[in-house]
């Protein structure tokens, strides 16, 4: 039940359950357009909840790094989210509990992603909705 709530919450924050934003609405999360994920490369800054699901999909080998999930519908993103959550559950959702190889890969992926996100204006001090 918790997984379903987390997925619905992530999709809601991504704008899945809202009317499409008007061109003057800057508050809409741009990671989803017309119920299709724009992809990690086109995500607002990549550190959105869906962007992190892509990063973790790469981490655990569910998708190749060449796949940024552009054009994926909600259902497909939800299936990836389920796989990622199930894998994280094995490690208590803590990077420190990952095996050495995965922990190193996590650090590399997230360091690179955070540098890119900061160059796009992401502020790690702000909350998910900011």
Order of alpha helices (4+ residues) and beta strands (2+ residues): alpha-beta-beta-alpha-alpha-alpha
